[in-house]
Each structure stands twice: as C-alpha cells, then as structure tokens.
Amino acid sequence: MKRIKSFFQLALPAALLLFTVTLQSNCTFAGKSVKPDTLKKIITGADRIPLYFPYIKAKNIGMVVNQTSVIGTRQTTTVDSLLALGIKIKKIFGPEHGFRGNASNGAIVGDDVDAKTGLPVISLYGKHYKPTPADLKGLDLLVFDIQDVGARFYTYISTLHYVMEACAENNIELMVLDRPNPNGLTVDGPILDTAYASFVGMHRIPIAHGMTIAEYAQMINGEGWLGKGIKCKLKIIKMANYSHSTPYKLPVNPSPNLNTYQSILLYPSVCLFEGTTLSLGRGTMEPFQIVGHPSLKGKYSYSFKPVSIPGMSEDPPQKNMICYGIDLKNYNADSLRKTGKINLSWLIKMYSDFPDKPRFFNAYFTKLAGTEALRKQIEKGMTEQQIRKSWEPGLSRFKATRKKYLLYQ
C-alpha cells in the first residue's frame, strides 16, 4: 500500500504537468510578442507520460538524451522525471555537445558519470558514433528524446541513424519521444550525393528535410538506410496539437551556438558559410545571425569581432579579427519558415564581393552542401533561380517520399 501511495505522490504532479502549456509566457515570433492563448498548445511526446509509462515501467532503460530532453513548464529533465517515477534507467547516451549540452561544436566528448544521478554516460560523439554491444548489454529498451532543428547537417539525425542500427543489430527496441521541428515547413536544397556522405550528411535528403525526429526515424527504416537493409523495431510516442505549420519556440537551446529562435530559423540557410573562410558569428553571442570577414572592410559597414568563448566557440574562425559583413538579427526569418525555402542570396552575394575568391570556399563546404555542384555553380556566377532549377527533379522526388512517413499535417 505504501508503494502505491508513493507512486501516486510522484506521478500526480508529473501528470498534471502534461497538460500545462509547454510554450513560454513571453513568446516572440517574427519580432512580435504573441500571447500564448493564440498559439496551439503543443504537447511533446516526452510530456505524454501516461501513454508510455506502462510500457517502460518494468524494463531496463537506456536514454539517448541531452539538455533539450525536458518535460513540462518547469523544464525538468526527462531522465530526472522518469527516475522519480521509479523507471529503471541504467545508462545515458549523449550526442554531439554532450549530455548536458555544454561542449563546443565538434569537440570530442568522453564517457562520464553523471554527477546528479550517478548514471554512466556513454558518449556517441567520442570514441564512436554507434553504441557497441557492450554499451547495450543489459538493456531492454532505448528511449530517444532529443530536439532536432530540421537540417541535414545537424548531427542529431546522424546519431539517430547509428542508434537505430545498433538497436536493430542487438534486437533492442527503440522508443522515440517526438518533438516539433521548428523548420517543419522547410523542405529545400540540393539532394545529398552519397559520394560525399559524412556525419554531417548521411542520407539522400535535401539540406532542410521538414520532418520531426520520429518521422525521420520512420524514413530511415522505410527507405532501408540502415546497414544491410536491417530494420529497427520502433515505438513512437507522437505529439498532440502539432502540425508542420505551427511555429514553435524551443524552451531550451538545442546546442550552444543555436541560442535564439532567430538563429534556429536562419540555420538551414546560413550554415553553408561554415564551409567558407567567413565568420558566422561563432565567438560572439550572436552566432548564425551575423556573417563577415576582415577582407570585406569597405564593402560592408556592419562589423563584429569573434573571440574565444568557452563552451560555445573556443577557437572560432577569424578569432580576434574585426569582420565586416551582414547583420541578420532583425531579418524576418519567420518568412523563411513560412515559404519553406532556404536563402542562397547571402552566400552568392558575399562570394561575389569577396576579393580573394580562390580562398572563399574550403573543403568542408562540399560536405555541408552534400554535392560539389553548388560550389561550382556559385563560382560560375549562376543565379539563385538557376541553381534552384538544378535541384529538380530530385527535390520533388524527396517530397513525394517524405509524405509516406509524415505523422502530422
């Protein structure tokens, strides 16, 4: 009787949190304040505890999570919430930036022990990207709960691929707690050429895929992208009140340098600058919202200086140099979300204005673009319209394939 009473003392507050609006009280969209009651009240998969608690309560669980894995308006971590309900979490698996989300981009993350829970934390961005049989030993189920932003080069979907593959190989089911895609309408860009596949682009998809993490998991399975065409046993906990057109302001930054709603909406368009010599604002508090280079002095009046910022960008491009370029902090980035297109005009113009064109692109650009064609097209002086035309019919084929796996309108 005491055990039953204890369970309800813990479960009732958590259940009440489920029906609380996950949006913040001071949301801003396209630079304008919006009252919460004018927005749909999205309930994430993680928030819908009654739907999955009975399924996981008797299992040994591994959690693939990071700092975005939170529940309710108090933003309690999924791990802490489920532990409080008596769920037997045995291991934590952390992606790029680590379980707590405080490692810089590209920084190797080691295995650790979580100071708060005492649980072992296995890095999936250190010695290996894919859980080993030893990592999975003793687990009955893996739970994936990570916030994505809808871009091919954002590495959480690559982590999803390797987790699914490891689960399939070791006969372990994967539960995906679904979360919104803030760029859910944007399906655009060149289709990846698999000759340039890497951890920042594994599959034949465009730069912006317009899918939630659970929809994407279904596509990985359905299109046979796992090794030897194996299938992962999936259990998906859908969201409530979500559609791809619903604006969504993330309650927690998905990574250290995507620190605003503006940067998240700009990210699919401007991340290509990471494959150039220009600074994309890493080393400032406005990354992915400003772009520039010292060589552009005199052509652009806006300036900024990247510096080392521990936990964000410790050795950013053009460190300690005054860069001149464009300021997109007040650009109507919500227009990109609504039109479902990325913006190539900034990249084309800044290449045109750059004085030393052979130094503009670096080798990383091809990995980000997923093809050599885009660099060559820009170097030839092709217009954005001409470049977009070359994305067909591949882009239309992807859109047709995507529809098979959508869980939401």
GUTIZA-872625 format. One record per residue: x, y, z of N, C-alpha, C in turn; residue in one letter. Coordinates in pm, whole numbers, plus 32768, in hexadecimal, padded with zeros to 4 digits. Atoms other than C-alpha are relative to their C-alpha. Layout:
GUTIZA-872625
XYZXYZXYZA/...
END
This chain:
GUTIZA-872625
80537F8780008000800080008056807D8000M/7FA77F8C7FFB811B80EF80528040801A7F7AK/7FC37FF1808481BB80AB7EFF7FA080427F9FR/80657FC68059807580FF7E4C7FEE8094801FI/80107F747FD7804D823E7F15807680527FD2K/7F877FBA802981B682A17ECF8000801A7F6BS/80037FEE80928186826A7D5B7FA680747FD9F/805C7F9780268057834C7D49802B808A8032F/7FCA7F807FD2810084587E16806180397F9BQ/7FA07FD58065820C84637D0A7FBF80137F79L/8038800080858138841C7BDA7F9C80707FEBA/80677F9A8012801F85147C1A803880877FD8L/7FC87F81802F80F8864F7C0980327FF97F71P/7FCD800D8089819C85CA7ACC7F8D7FFE7F9DA/80718007805C804B857A7A307FBF80897FEEA/80397F7A800A7FCA86D47A82805280597FA5L/7FA87FB0805680F8876679D37FE57FE67F6CL/80168024808C809386B278937FA380607FBBL/806A7FB1803C7F6A8790785D801A8095800CF/7FD77F757FF7802788D2789F804180287F7ET/7FC87FD280808088899F7770809780008006V/7F6E8005800381F08960770F803D80807FCAT/7FCA7F82803482118AB27669801780628071L/7FE07F9D7F9B82AB8BCC77317F9880717FFEQ/80667F977FF881D48CF177A3802280797FACS/7FD97F8E8051829B8DED76D8803D7FD37F7DN/7FCE8030808082BA8D4A7581800880727F9CC/7FF27F9B806983348E19745E80107FBA7F7BT/7FF78038808582FC8DC072F2800980727F9CF/7FEA7F998065837E8E9271CE800B808A8041A/7FE87F817FBD83DF8FA172C87F898038804AG/80787FCE7FC0827F8FC373577FD97FA78075K/802C804B7F8B81FE8F5F74AD7F797FC07FE1S/807B804A801B80EE8E5474987FCE7FC48082V/803980387F8680058DF475B27FF57F687FF1K/80038092800880188C8176067F7A7FC77FD4P/8082803A80217EA08C5175E07FDC800E7F6DD/80187FF780907EB88CB1746F804B7F927FB6T/7FB18069803E7FA38B8B742E7FCA7F788026L/802780887FDE7F5E8A19741E80567FD08075K/7FB980317F8B7FBE896D7560803E7F787FE0K/7FBC807B802880BB886D74EE80277FB0807DI/7FD5805B7F9580EC874275D380627F9E7FC1I/7F9A8056803B8231868F75847FE97F6E8026T/8009808E7FDF825585177583802E7FE5808EG/7FCC80147F788323852976C27F9C8029806AA/80637FD07FA0820D85E977707F8B7FA08012D/807580587FFC811084D5772A801F7F7E804DR/7FD480717FAD818683F578447F997F90800CI/8061806E7FF4803D8336786D7FFC7FA37F87P/800380558077806282B5770880707F987FFFL/7F8F805E800881B2820E7742802F7FC98087Y/7FD480327F7E81DE81DF78B97FE37F6A8012F/801A80907FEC812E808978C1805C7FA87FACP/7FAE8050805A8209801177A180907FF48032Y/7F737FFF7FD88357806D783F80187FE08092I/7FEE80047F6F8315804179B2804C7F858032K/7FBD80797FD1839D7EDE79C9807E7FE07FB1A/7F8E8019805884BC7F0378D2807E80478031K/7F807FBC7FEC862D7F5878F18017805C7F8AN/80057F998069864E809C7830808780437FECI/7F947FA4802487608158777A7FC2807B7FC1G/80387F828032871B82C7772D806380477FA5M/7FB07FAF805C87A6837B75FA7FCA808E800BV/80387F7F7FD8877F84DE7676806E806A8005V/7FA57F907FE5881B863576A07FB4806A804EN/803D7F967FAF87C38784773D7F7480257FD0Q/80867FDF8034868C87A4765F7F977F9C802DT/805C806B7FD885F0866B76F57FBE80278083S/80427FC87F8A8500871777E37F6B7FE67FFAV/808F801A7FF2839C86ED785F7FBE8071804DI/80527FA27FB5829487EB78C68033808E8002G/7FDD7F737FFC829A896179038078801C8059T/7F8B7FEE7FA983A189367A1380817FCF7FBFR/7F8D8030804D84858899790E80597FA18050Q/7FB7806B7FBB84E5877079E880357F9F7F97T/7FCA805A806585CA8684792B7FAE7F7F7FFCT/8048807E80118529854B789E803C7F95805CT/7FBD80627FAA862C847B795A7FD4800F8090V/80277FE97F7585E0851B7AAA7F6D7FDF8018D/808F80187FF1846885067A727FE17F6B8006S/801C808F8004846C83967A18803F7FB68076L/7FC4803B7F89855B833C7B307FA580158079L/80597FE17F90846E83E67C247F837FA87FFFA/80758058800C835783057BA280267F6D800EL/7FD580887FE8842581D07BE7802E7FB37F85G/7FD280438079849181867A8280937FDA8011I/7F7980367FEC85CD80B27A78805C802B7F8DK/7FA07FCE806386BA818A79AA808A7FD08029I/7F7F803C7FE1880880D779988075804D7FC2K/7F947FBA804588D281AA78A17FC980797FB6K/801F7F8A805088D382FC77F5805F80027F8AI/7FAD7FF180788950832D76917FF680917FD2F/7FFF7F73802589BA848D762D803480177F73G/7FD67FE2808989DA851E74C9806B806D7FFDP/7FA57F8E80098AB6863A74477FD5806A8066E/80127F9B7F978ADA874E75507FE97FC1808AH/800880427F7F8AAC864876617F757FF9803CG/807F80147FBB899585DF774C7FCA80848038F/802B7F807FC8898B873677F0800380727F9BR/80047F9D806B89BA87EE76A380618072800EG/7FA37F917FE78AE788BA771080877FEF7FBCN/7F838010804B8BF6883A76237FF8804E7F7DA/7FFC7FB0807A8C60891574FD7FE67FA87F86S/8018804A807B8C0B88B57398807C7FB27FD7N/7F928053802F8CE08795731E805C7FCC806DG/7FA8802C7F938D82876374747FE57F6E8021A/800D808C7FDA8DC685F674C77FCE7FF88090I/803D800D7F7C8CF3858F75F0801E7F738035V/7FDD80817FC68D68847876D67F8F7FC48052G/805E80417FA58CA7837A77A2800D803E808BD/80007FBB7F808C4B83F378FC7F9D7FBC805ED/806780277FA08B7883BD7A327FB4807F8025V/80507F8A7FE28A5A84B07A688003801D8095D/7FEE7FDC7F728A9B856A7BAE7F7C7FFD804DA/80807FF77FB9892985927BFF7FC27F78801AK/804680817FF588A684337BBF805D7F8B801ET/7FA1806E7FF089E383627BD37FFC7F9C7F8EG/800D805C8071898782C17A878077800D7FA2L/7F967FF780658A93826779877FCD80477F84P/80217FB7807A8A928350785A805F7FD37F92V/7FB1803180708B0982B677157FF980667F8FI/7FFC7F9C806A8B7983B0760E7FEF7FC07F78S/800F8027808C8B01838274AA803F80697FA5L/7FB37FA0804E8BEA8497743A808E80048038Y/7F79800D7FCA8D33841774BD80497F8F7FBBG/7FBB8073803A8DD182C274847FAF7FC37F8DK/8054803880698CA9825A73AF7F7B804B7FF9H/80847FC580158B6382DA731B7F8F7F9D801FY/8065806A7FF98AAF818F734080107FB18081K/7FF580517F878A5E80DA748680347F747FE0P/7FC9808780138B237F9574A67FA77F9A8047T/804980687FB58A917E477516801880098097P/7FE27FF27F708B417E8076647FB38075803CA/804C7F8C7FCF8A9B7FD676847F6E7FDB8019D/808E80227FFA89457F3676507FE27F88805AL/801480787FAF89797E07772D7FA8801D807AK/80587FF27F8C88687DDC782F7F89805C7FEBG/806E7FA3801B87787ED377897F907FBA7FB4L/80758036804686187E77771C7FCA80617F98D/803B7F99805585C37FC076728056807C8003L/7FC27F7C80078668810075FA7F9380687FE6L/805E7F91801585A98249760B804D80757FC5V/7FC07F8F8044860A836075187FAA807B8015F/804B7F847FE585A084BC7589805E80777FF0D/7FA77F8F801E866785D174DF7FBB805F7F9FI/803B7F9A805685F587167440805580167F84Q/7FBD7FE6807F8651873972D07FD380877FC9D/80287F80803C8642887271F47FE67FF57F6AV/802E8015808985FC87D8709F806580147F91G/7F997FEE8066874A87FD6FE980577F827FF5A/7FB3807A8018881186E16F4A80857FFF804BR/7F7C7FFD7FC3895B87556FDE7FFD800F8098F/800B7FFE7F6F88D6876A7142800A7F6F8030Y/7FD4808A7FF28971862E71CE7FA67FA58054T/805480577FAE885A85B172AF7FB87F957FADY/803F8068805287B684FA718980667F967FD7I/7F98806680188903844F7145800E7FA58079S/800180507F85890983DF72B07F887FA38001T/80788052800987A58362727F80187F867FA7L/7FE3806E805D88198290715680537F938046H/7FA780637FC3893181E772197FC07FBB8077Y/8048803E7F91885681AC73497F9D7F987FCBV/805F805E803D874D8109726D80497F847FCDM/7FB4807080368854803171C580307FA38070E/7FD180507F8F88E67FC073117F8D7FB38040A/807580447FC6878B7F7073987FD57F8A7FA8C/8028806A805D87367EA5726080607F898008A/7F9B806A7FFC887B7DE072747FFE7FB38083E/7FFD80407F7C884C7D9473E67F757FDD8033N/808980287FE086D67D4E73DE7FC8804D8078N/80347FA87F97867D7E7674BD7FA080647FBFI/80637FA1803685497F4C7483802A80908020E/7FE67F727FEB856880C6745F7F7C804A8009L/80737FA87FF1845E81B074E5802B808E7FE1M/7FE37F758023845C830D744D7F948058803DV/805B7F9C7FC883BD84247519800880797FA4L/7FF67F9D806C8367851774047FFA808F8033D/7FFD7F727FE383A9868B740B7FED80507F7FR/80197FB18079835087A97319807E801E7FB1P/7F987FCA80558426881071F47FE280947FEDN/801C7F70800D843D898F720A800680307F6FP/7FFD7FE480908488898C70917FAE7F977FB6N/804F8071803083748891704F7FC5800F7F76G/80337FEA808782FB89316F0A806E80077F98L/7F917FE9805D845489596E7080367F7C7FCBT/7FCC8075804884A8884C6D72804580377F84V/7FBC7FB6806A85B688D96C9280967FE07FFFD/7F708011800E871988C16C1080247F8D7FA3G/7FD2806E805587EA87D56B3C7FFA7F7B804AP/800180867FC587C486606B7880917FD18010I/7F7980327FE488F885C26C16802D7F997F99L/7FBC8065805189E185096B2A80497FA68063D/7FC7805A7F9B8A4083D46BF580987FF07FF4T/7F6D8001800A8BA583F16B72803C805E8068A/7FD07F9F7F9D8BC0850D6C717FBA7FEC8086Y/8043801D7F818B0684626D8F8064800A8073A/7FAD7FEF7F888B8E84B16EEA7FA3800D8077S/80537FF17F888B1684E5704E7FAB807F7FFAF/80537F8980128A90863B6FDE7FA67FF27F86V/8059801B807089CA85986EC6800B7F6F7FD8G/7FF580908017898484246EB67FA37FCC7F93M/806A80388053884F83FF6DDD7FDF80597F89H/80267FB6807987C484666C8A7F858056801CR/806A7FA07FDE86F885896D0E8033808C7FE1I/7FD37F758016870087036CD18038803C8080P/7FC97FBC7F8A87A087FE6DBD7F98800A806FI/806C7FF77F9D865288376E6E7F997F957FDFA/80538075801C857C86FD6E907F6F800D802BH/808B7FE77FDB844087836F397FBC7F8D8047G/803A80717FBA840A86547019802180078095M/7FDE800D7F7383F68615718D80607F8A8010T/7F9E806A7FE984F0852772297FC07F767FF2I/80448081800E83ED840D72347FDE7FE37F6EA/80198013808F8387844270CB80807FD87FB8E/7F808020803F84F58439706C802B7F718021Y/7FDF808A7FDA852782F6712C7FB37F9E7FA9A/805080568057840C825D7063803B7FFB7F73Q/7FC47FFD808584B582CE6F2180807FAE7FFBM/7F8580517FFC860482366F877FDE7F6C7FF3I/802A808C8006855380EA6FBE7FC57FDF7F77N/804C801D8079846D80FE6E91805180037F81G/7FAE7FF58078857881616D9680787FA28002E/7F9580637FFA866680516E08808B803B800EG/7F807FBA7FF4877D813C6E6E805D7FC48069W/7FA880407F9E87FE80696F8F80567F977FBBL/7FA38061803989207F7D6F4F7FBD7F7E7FDAG/8037807E803588C17E4D6E7A7F6880017FFAK/80917FF5800C875D7ED16E6B7FB27FCF8077G/804680307F88870C7E5F6FCC7F9C80698030I/80677FA77FCC85E07EF6707F800A80088099K/80047FEA7F6F85D07F8971DB7F6F7FF8802FC/808680047FC684A27F3472AF7FE680858046K/801C7F797FCE840A808B72F37F7C8005804BL/807C7FDB7FBD8308810273EC80018097800DK/80017F6D800782A6826D73B77F938037805BI/80617FB57FB081FE835174B37FED80877FBDI/801A7F87804E815F846073E17FE48078805BK/80287F857FBD812385C974447F6A80147FF3M/808B7FD3800F7FCC86627478800180927FD6A/80167F74802A7F5987A473CE807180397FADN/7F927FD08055808387B772E37FDC7FF27F6DY/8001800A80918085880171708082803D7FCFS/7F827FCD803681AD8850708F7FFE80977FEFH/800A7F6E8011812C89B470667FFB804C8084S/80097FBF7F7D811B89F871DC8086803B8029T/7F827FC87FCE82278AEE725080207FC8808AP/7FDA803C7F8082EB8A6173738083803D802EY/7F887FC97FC383E18B15745180357F9D8066K/7FC680657FA984C78A1B74F580168036808DL/7FEC7FD27F7684CA8A34767380917FF7802EP/7F7480137FDC863889C5767E805180087F7FV/7FAC7FF8807787518A1B7589802C7F757FD6N/7FDC8087802C879288E574B280967FE67FFDP/7F6E800C7FF9890A892974AF8036808A8027S/7FCD7F827FC989EF8A3975397FF880777FA2P/7FFE7F90805D89FA8B0A73FB7F7B801A7FBAN/80897FE0802B888A8AF073A17FB68030807BL/802C7FCC7F7E882C8BD274BF7F89805E7FF8N/80787FAF800E86FE8C8E74327FA37FBF7F9BT/8061802E806485C18C44736E802A802F7F76Y/7FD27FC98080864E8D25725B806E7FA97FC3Q/7F9180508035878D8C5872397FD07F787FD0S/80358084802786C68B1372267FBB80087F78I/80447FF1808085F28B967105806280217F90L/7F9B7FDD806587248C207050805E7F8C7FE2L/7F998068800687F68AE9708880057FB17F7CY/7FF7804B807D87938A1C6F52803880527F8CP/7FCF7FA9806C87EB8B496E76809180288013S/7F7C7FC37FEC89268BD26F17806E7F9E8028V/7F98805D7FD389D78A996F9480647FE07F92C/7FA28017806E8A738A746E3A807B8059800BL/7F8D7FA87FEC8B558B976E9B806C7FBD8056F/7F9C804A7FB38C018AA16F8780677FBF7FA3E/7FA6803980628C9D8A176E49804A80697FAFG/7FB77F9380408D3D8B646DF28063803A8064T/7FA07FBE7FA78E4D8C406E847FBF806B8057T/80467F977FB68D478D306F0D7FDD7FD2808DL/8032801A7F798CE08D4A70787F6880027FFCS/809180057FF38B7B8CE770C57FD4802B808BL/80237FCB7F7C8B828D95721480247FA48073G/7FCC804F7F908C188C7872DB806980558047R/7FA77FA87FB58CD88D1F73F17FC080858021G/80507F8E7FD38BC48E2074257F847FC48043T/807D80317FC78A758E0974D77F917FFF7F98M/80637FFB806C89C78E21738480247FA17F8EE/7FDB805D806D8A398CEA72C37F887FE07FA8P/806480228065897B8C8E71867F9D80727FE7F/80517F8A801C88ED8DEE717B805280707FBFQ/7FA67F9D803C8A1C8EAF70FB80697FB67FADI/7F9E803E80598B138E656FE38062806B7FD3V/7FA07F9B802E8C578F176F89808E7FCD7FF8G/7F72802180118DCB8F1B6F42804F80837FFEH/7FAF7F8580048EE790176F6F801380397F74P/7FE77FD280898F1890276DF57F8B804D7FC4S/80767FBA80358DBC90B96DC67FF3808D8035L/7FFF7F767FD18E1692016E6D7FF2805F7F8AK/80187FA0806C8D9893206D977F897FDA7FAAG/8074802C804D8C8A924B6CF47F847FF08058K/806D800D7FA08BBA921B6E2E802180568079Y/7FE87FA87F8E8B8F930B6F4F7FF37FB88086S/801380477F828B1D92127059807F7FB38023Y/7F8680457FD78C3C918471257FED7FB98086S/7FFF804A7F828C7E908F724080877FBD800FF/7F8080417FE88DA68FE072E17FED7F7D804CK/800880807FB98DA58E6A733480717FF38066P/7F9D801D7F988E578E0874747FE77F738033V/801280857FC78E838CC575337F968006806FS/8068800B7F998D4D8C6975FE7FF87F6E802BI/8004808C7FD18D748B2A76CC7F727FC88001P/8082804280048C578A3676987FAD80237F86G/80467FDC807C8BE88AE37559805F7FF17F8AM/7F9D8007806D8D0F8B23746F8086802E8038S/7F827FDE7FBF8E688B127504806B802C7F9DE/7FA07FD680668F268B3E73BE7FB4801F7F7ED/80587FE580738E328BE372CA804D80357F87P/7FC37FC380778E848C447163800F80968011P/7FE27F707FFB8F228D9F7148800480348090Q/7FF97FD97F728F5D8DA672C18052807F8013K/7FC27F807FDD8FB98F0173458013805D7F89N/7FFA7FA980768F918F9871E87F7C804A7FF0M/807B7FB5801B8E9790AB71957FCB7FD57F78I/803F8030807A8DAA901B70927F9380617FD3C/80657FA8803A8CC990DF6FA87FA17FAC7FABY/805E8052804B8B8B90556F157F7080258018G/80907FE97FF78A16902A6F477FCB7FDA808BI/804180157F7F893B903A707D7F727FD17FE4D/8083803A801B880B8F54706D7FAA7FF5807EL/804B800D7F8287938F8071D37F7180327FF4K/80867FCA80108668904B71627FBD7FD77F7DN/803D8034807B86288F92701D7F837FAF8024Y/807C804A7FE784C98EFE700880167F6D7FE1N/7FE1808D801685408D98702E7F847FA97FFCA/807B804E800483DC8D2270637FCB7FF37F72D/802A8009808C83A58D696EF1803E7F857FBDS/7FC180798035849B8C4E6EA47FAF7F858029L/804E80707FCF83D28B616F7D7F7D7FF37FB3R/808380038042828A8BC26ED580097FDB7F6DK/7FF3801F808E830A8BAB6D70803B7F767FE8T/7FC68085800C83C18A656DB2807C7FFA7FAAG/7F897FFA805384FB8AD56CFD80788034804EK/7F867FC67FC986628B146D5D802780787FAAI/7FD47F878047870A8C5A6CF480917FED7FD2N/7F79800A803888368C426C0A803B80867FDCL/7FD47F7E8033884C8DB46BB5807480388052S/7F937FCC7FAD892E8E086CDE80857FC07FD9W/7F86804980258A2C8CFF6C7C8033802D7F77L/7FDB7FD780888A298D636B0D803B808C8001I/7FD17F747FFD8A538ED66B598087800C8045K/7F827FF17FB88B6A8EAD6C5580737FBE7FB5M/7F97803780588C2A8DCC6B66802280677F94Y/7FE97F9A80688BFE8ED86A5A805380748035S/7FBB7F8D7FC58C808FE56B48808A7FDD8037D/7F8380277FBF8DA38F1B6BD0807880197FA3F/7F917FD880598EF18F9F6B49805C7F8C7FD5P/7FA4806E801F8FB18E556B517FAE7F7F7FEFD/8062806B80158EBA8D5E6AB880387F72800FK/7FCC80887FEC8FA28C2B6AB280067FD68094P/7FFA801E7F728FB18C446C2F7F767FFC8043R/80857FF37FC48E388C696C637FCE7F7A8037F/803380837FD58DD48AF76C7280707FAB803BF/7FA280647FD08E7D89E66D3B7FC67F757FE7N/802A8089801F8E63886A6D227F807FD88048A/807680227FB28D53885E6E2B7F7E80267FB9Y/80797FD080448C6189146D447FBA7F8F7FB6F/803B806E804C8C2C87E06C6B7FB77F9F805BT/804580587FA18BD5870D6D9C7F7C803D802DK/807A7FBE7FD38AD7880E6E127F9980067F90L/805C7FF780718A40883F6CB87FD27F767FD3A/8020808780298A4686CA6C7B80187FE57F6DG/7FE6800A808E8ABA87016B19806C80647FD9T/7F9F7FA080358BD487A66A547FBD80697FAAE/80427FAB80638AD78846696B7FE7808D8034A/80267F7C7FCE8A6E89666A4D807680607FFEL/7F8A7FA980038BCE89F16A75802080297F6FR/7FE07FE2808C8C0C89D968FE7F9B80617FC2K/80697FA880338AC08A8268B380138090802EQ/7FE87F7A7FCB8B0F8BA86996807B803E7FBFI/7F857FCF803F8C6D8BC769067FE8802A7F6EE/80207FDC808B8BD78BD367A67FA7807B7FF6K/80557F8A80018AF68CF2680C7F6E7FE47FE1G/808C8021801989AC8C3967E97FA780458066M/80607FBD7FA7887B8CE3687F7FC07F99805ET/8046805A7FA487B58C5569A17F947FB27FB7E/80688044804B869A8C0468B180387F8F7FABQ/7FC08067805287828B4467CA802F7F8A8056Q/7FD180697FA688188A8568F07F8A7FAD8032I/807580477FCF86C18A2D69767FC87F9F7F97R/80318055806C865A89A16825804D7F7D7FF9K/7FAC80798007877D88AB68387FDF7F9C806FS/8024805A7F9386F0881769797F917F9E7FD9W/806A8058803085D9877768B180387F9C7F99E/807B802C7FBD85588673688380177FC0808AP/7FE080437F81860D85F269BA7FAF80348075G/80477FC67F8F856386E46AA87F6D7FD67FFFL/808C802A8009840786906A297FF07F6C8023S/8006808E7FDE8450851B6A4680087FEE8097R/7FF5800A7F6E84BE854D6BB07F7D80288043F/807D7FD37FC38380860E6C017F957F957FF7K/8061806D801082B184EE6B7A801E7F8E8061A/7FD7806A7FA1837783F26C487FE18029808FT/80167FCB7F7A835F84CD6D7E7F6F7FED802DR/808D80077FDD81E284C56D737FDB7F78803AK/801F80877FD081E3834D6DB480187FF18096K/7FD480147F75827B837E6F0D7FCE806B8060Y/802F7F937FAA81CA84B46F907F997FCD8065L/805D80217F948111849070DA7FA08073801BL/804E7F877FE6808085F070D67FE880497F7CY/801D7FAF80777FE686DD6FD8806A806C7FEDQ/
END
